[in-house]
Amino acid sequence: MWQIHWLLSLIPDSFFIWVTYILFFAGLGLYIVSKLIKWFPIINRYKLLSEIVGVLLIAVGSYLYGVYGTEMVWRDKVKELEEKVAASEIKSKEANSVIQTKIVTRVKEIKVFQDRIKEIIVEKEKIIDAQCKVPVEALEILNRAAQGPQK
């Protein structure tokens, strides 16, 4: 059944609504004619056939009109969701650029901190290498390096 609805979604709106109206009003007209046919003896034998076909066309036209209404509701919902997705994409691009700048700034801070620790190690190199023990200065430098840059 969903295949029919999918195929109907491919038909342009204006064409679909016109076909729906034509079927409905053709069925209505045929049903009315079937009630008036009894006064014409030549075509009187087609009364039952025209009445049945008229009722079927009215039913099909009514059903297709309901399908059209449902299709339009779903298309409106799809448009709303597409607008929300577009707005979310714009917001996500803005958030990504903010996050990217924060990451770049943080990487720069870490690089500066690492360079500063390397300079301190070079300055304290003679104290560290003078004895075979690990001096307190080396431990402080390593602890500071492990903590990372502080604001």
C-alpha positions in Angstrom: 0.0 0.0 0.0 2.9 2.4 0.8 4.1 2.0 -2.8 0.9 3.6 -4.0 1.5 6.6 -1.7 5.1 6.8 -2.8 4.1 6.8 -6.5 1.4 9.5 -5.7 4.1 11.7 -4.1 5.8 11.8 -7.5 2.8 13.4 -9.2 2.7 17.2 -9.1 0.2 18.7 -6.7 -1.9 20.6 -9.1 -2.3 17.6 -11.5 -3.2 15.3 -8.6 -5.9 17.6 -7.2 -7.4 18.1 -10.6 -7.6 14.3 -11.2 -9.2 13.9 -7.8 -11.8 16.6 -8.5 -12.5 15.2 -12.0 -13.0 11.7 -10.6 -15.2 12.8 -7.8 -17.4 15.1 -9.9 -17.6 12.6 -12.8 -18.8 10.0 -10.3 -21.3 12.4 -8.9 -22.5 13.3 -12.3 -22.8 9.7 -13.4 -24.7 8.8 -10.2 -27.2 11.7 -10.8 -27.5 10.6 -14.5 -28.2 7.0 -13.3 -31.2 8.3 -11.3 -32.5 10.3 -14.4 -31.9 7.4 -16.9 -35.2 5.7 -16.0 -37.1 8.3 -18.2 -35.1 7.3 -21.3 -36.2 3.9 -22.5 -33.3 3.4 -24.9 -30.5 3.6 -22.2 -32.6 2.4 -19.3 -30.8 -0.9 -19.2 -27.5 0.9 -18.2 -29.1 2.4 -15.0 -27.5 -0.1 -12.6 -24.1 -0.1 -14.3 -23.9 3.7 -14.3 -25.0 3.9 -10.7 -22.3 1.4 -9.6 -19.6 3.1 -11.6 -20.8 6.5 -10.3 -20.6 5.3 -6.7 -17.1 3.8 -7.3 -15.8 7.0 -8.8 -17.2 9.0 -5.9 -15.5 6.6 -3.5 -12.2 6.7 -5.4 -12.3 10.5 -5.7 -13.0 10.9 -1.9 -10.2 8.5 -1.1 -7.7 10.3 -3.3 -8.8 13.6 -1.8 -8.0 12.2 1.7 -4.7 10.9 0.4 -3.9 14.4 -1.0 -4.7 16.0 2.3 -2.5 13.6 4.2 0.3 14.0 1.6 0.2 17.8 2.0 0.4 17.5 5.8 3.4 15.3 5.5 5.1 17.5 3.0 4.6 20.5 5.4 6.2 18.5 8.2 9.1 17.6 6.0 9.6 21.3 5.1 9.5 22.2 8.7 12.1 19.6 9.6 14.3 20.6 6.6 14.2 24.2 7.9 15.2 22.9 11.4 18.0 20.8 9.9 19.3 23.8 8.0 19.2 26.0 11.1 21.0 23.3 13.1 23.7 23.0 10.4 24.3 26.7 10.6 24.5 26.5 14.4 26.8 23.5 14.3 29.2 25.3 11.9 29.3 28.3 14.2 29.9 26.0 17.2 32.6 24.1 15.3 34.4 27.3 14.5 34.3 28.4 18.1 35.6 24.9 19.2 38.3 25.0 16.5 39.5 28.4 17.8 39.5 27.1 21.4 41.5 24.0 20.3 44.0 26.1 18.4 44.4 28.5 21.3 44.9 25.6 23.7 47.4 23.9 21.5 49.4 27.1 21.3 49.3 27.5 25.1 50.5 23.9 25.5 53.3 24.5 23.0 54.4 27.6 24.8 54.3 25.8 28.1 56.4 22.9 26.7 59.0 25.3 25.4 59.2 27.1 28.7 59.7 23.7 30.6 62.4 22.8 28.1 64.2 26.2 28.8 63.9 25.6 32.6 65.4 22.1 32.1 68.3 23.6 30.1 68.9 26.2 32.8 68.8 23.7 35.6 70.8 21.1 33.7 74.1 21.7 35.6 72.4 21.3 38.9 70.6 18.1 37.8 73.8 16.6 36.3 76.1 17.7 39.1 75.0 15.0 41.4 73.8 11.5 40.7 70.7 12.1 42.8 67.5 13.6 41.5 67.5 17.1 43.0 64.3 18.8 44.2 64.4 21.3 41.3 64.1 18.4 38.8 61.1 17.0 40.7 59.5 20.4 40.8 60.0 20.8 37.0 58.6 17.4 36.3 55.6 18.0 38.5 54.9 21.3 36.8 55.2 19.7 33.4 52.8 16.9 34.4 50.2 19.5 35.6 50.1 21.3 32.3 49.5 25.0 31.7 47.6 26.7 34.5 45.6 29.9 34.0 
